[in-house]
């Protein structure tokens, strides 16, 4: 009985940590797709870009994970801002089909670039020694790295919620989305608000790509491989719902972890079945705002 409880506890920590990485990666897409109405299927490419930039910095020997993290996030945000002011500004005026085709095309460009620069091998960023430790509480084994992921992601989630709900920028963003013409009339720079929001979403994806390499290793097909789980989080959480994405990511992370452990023959089928049943029950998203 104690062994079963210890296994469940360890799996729960692993599932929550995986869910937190999914949340960080999906929250930017939740905002751009649900709030800004942009079908940005290249979103995971920014997570991969941030991960590879940090990996290259750490591999150089001059940077640790925590010195490379802010630099890689800032670089990814600059890349996102540049693309938003050039390529994405053009696609705003197109329909959803045009947005999908353009962003999927961008994904393949990023995949080819990553394969050219880093090869096809799986890569992970080296952790500091204190994050590589494992702690034992009775018969329960807890990874310091996974506890760190949970703590950092929870802090980011709380900060984002406070910004969107209680700050002037959050109010400007909601006004720009609900009625762009009226927002311009009252002096809100709508393109600037959208550009900042897009860049922040890219930075959050980059943070997930950097911090999560021990769970989701870097590879050239990263941007496509993890696009489906991220889209599932957005769909189950409800478009534009930050709280919904948080709960959905946790739920799907735990379900996937327990499913792969207890029903290994089914593999990833468990999570797809869970998403199918949830969306049949609530097509607008389980945690969607009503």
N, C-alpha and C positions, 0 to 999 in steps of 0.2 A: 504493500500500500504506500509506504513512504517512497519507494522507488518510482511508482507511478506519479505521485504528487510532485516529486523532484523533476521528473521528465516534463510534466505539464507546465511547471513554473519556468523551466528553462526554455521550452518552446514558446511560452507566452512572451517572455522577454525578447526572444529572437523575432517573433511575429510583430510585436509592437515596434521594434527597431526598424524592421523592413517597412512597416506601414509608415513610419515617420519619414523615411527616405522617399517613399512614394508621395507623401504629402508635400514635402519640399519641392519635389520635381513637378507635381501636378498643380500646385497653387497658382503658379504663373499662368498656366493654360486655363485654369478656372477663371482667372480674371480676364485674360485676353479673349477667351471664347465666350464666356458667360456675361461679362460686363462690357467689353469693347466690341463684341460681336465679330471677332476675327478668327477664322478657322485656320489656326497656325499649327499645322501638323509637323512643322520643323522644330517644335518646342524642345524636344529631347535632344536635338542637335546642339543646343546651347549647353545642356548638361554635359554632353560629351566633350564639347569644346573646353568648358571649364575644367573638366577632369583631366584632359590631355595637357592643357597648359600647366596645371599644377603638377602633373606627373613629370613633365619635362623639367620644370624648375627643381623639383626634389631630386630627380635623377642627376641633375648637374652637380649636386653635392654642395651647393651654396645655400640651399633653402631647406627648411623643415616643413612639415605639413602645415604648421600654423603660421609660418611666414609666407608660404606659397598661397595659402587659402585666400587672403584678402587681395593679393595681386591678381590671382586667376579670376576671382569674382569680378574685380574692377575691369579687367581686360575683356571679360565676356560681356559685361554691361556696355562697354564702349563699342564692341562689335555689334551688339543688339541695337544700340542707339543709331549706329551708322546704317545698318540695314533698315531700321524703321524709318529713317529719314530719306532713304533712297528707294529701295525695292518695295518695302511694305506700304509706303505712301501711295505708290502706284496701284497696289493691289486692293487698297481700301475701297476704291471706287468700283471694283469688279464684284461679281456675284460670288457665292460660296464655291461654285465649281472652279472659278478662276483662282480663288484663294487656295483651294486644295491642290490644284495642279501645280501652282507656283511653289508652294511650300514643300510638297513632296519632291519636286525637282531640286529644291535647295538641299533637301536631305541627302539625295544621291550625290550631289556635289561634295557635301561634307564627308560622306562615307568614303568616297574616292580619295579625298584629301587626307583623311586620317589613315587610310590604308597605305598611301604613298609615304607619309611621314613617319608612321610608327609601326607599320607592318600589321600582320593579321593575328598576332599573338594576343592572349589575354594579359592585361596589365592591371596592377593595383598599386596605389601609393603606399609607401612604407609608413607604418605607424610609429609614433614615439614609444619607447619601452613601457611607459606607464599605461598606455592604452592597450598594449598587447597582453596585459596581465589578465588572469582569471581568478575570481574570488569564489570561495566556497562558504556557503552558509548551511551548515549541516550537510545534507546530501544534495543540496541545490548548487549548481554551477552557474555563475553569472559572469559574463564577459564585460570587462571595463569599457571596451569599445562600444558595445551596444547600449550600455547605460549612458555613456557620453552622447551617443546619437539621440537617444530619447530626450535627454535634458536639453540639448541644444535646439532640437526641433520644436520642443514644447515652448521654449523661450521665443523662438522666431514666430511661432503661431500666435502667441499672446501679443507680441509686438505688432504684427500685421493687423490683428483684429482691432487693437486699440487705435492704430493709425486710420483705418478705414471708418471706424465708428465715431471717433471723438476728435479728429483733427480737421483743420481747415482744408487740407489737401484731400482727405477722404470725402468731405462734402463737395468739393469741386469736381472730383472724379464722378461721384454719383450724379451730379447735376449735368456734367458733360455727356454722360451716357444717356440719361433720361430725356434730355432735350438740348442737343448741341446748339441749336440756333438761339434759344433763350439764354443759354450759358454764355454765348458770345456777347449777347446784348448787355449782360451784367458785368462784362469785363473779364471773363474767364478765358484764358488762352487754351482752347480745347486741344489743338495739335501738341502743345507743350505738355499738357497733362497726360495725354495718351502716350507721348514719347517717354516720359518719366515712368509711367506705369509699365510700359512694355520693357524698358530697360531693367526695372526692378524685378519683373518676372523672369527675365533672362538670368539675372544675378542669383535669384533663388534656385533656379534650375542648376546653375553652375555649382552652387554650394552643395546641392544634393549629389551632383556628379563627382565632386571632390571627396566629400565625407563618406560617400557610400561605396567606394571602390572595393572594399573588403566584402561587401554583400553583392554588389552589382559591378563586376570587373569591367574595365574599359576594353573595348574592341571596336573595330571599324563599323560593325553593324549595330552598335549600341543605340543609335538614334531611332532605328526601326524596331529593334528587339523589345525595347521598353516603352514604345509608343502605345501599344495596346493596353498594358496595365495602367498607364497614366490616363488614357481615355476612359477606361473602366471606372477609375476613381472619380473623374469629372462627371460621368454619366450617373453613377450611383449617388454621388454627393449632391447633384443638382447644379445646373449651370449658374455660375455667379455666386454660389454659396461657399464662402470660406469655411464656415463651421461644418457644412456638409462634406466638403473635401477632407477635412480633418477626420471626421468620424468614419467616412467611407474608406479612407486610406488605412486607418487602424483596423477596421473590420476586415478588409480584403487582405491586408498583410497577415493578420492572425489566421484567417481561414486558409490562405495559401500555405502557410508554414505548417499548420496542423494537418492539412490535407496531404501534403507531400510526405510527411513523416508517417502518418497512420495508414494512408492509402497510396503507397508509392507506385503501385501499378497504374493508378489513374493519373499520376503526374499532375500536370497543370489543369487537367479537366475539371477538378473540383471547383476552382475559382471561377471558371467560365460558367459552370452550372449554377453556382451561387449568384453570379451577376445576372444570368438569364432569368432566374426565378424572382430576383429582387425587382428587375425592370418590368417583368410581367405584372408584378404586384403594383408597382408605382412607376409608370413609364417616365414621369417627369423627374424622377430621382427620389430616392428614399428620404433624403434630408433636404429636399428642395424647399425654397421659400414659397409659401402659399399666401 
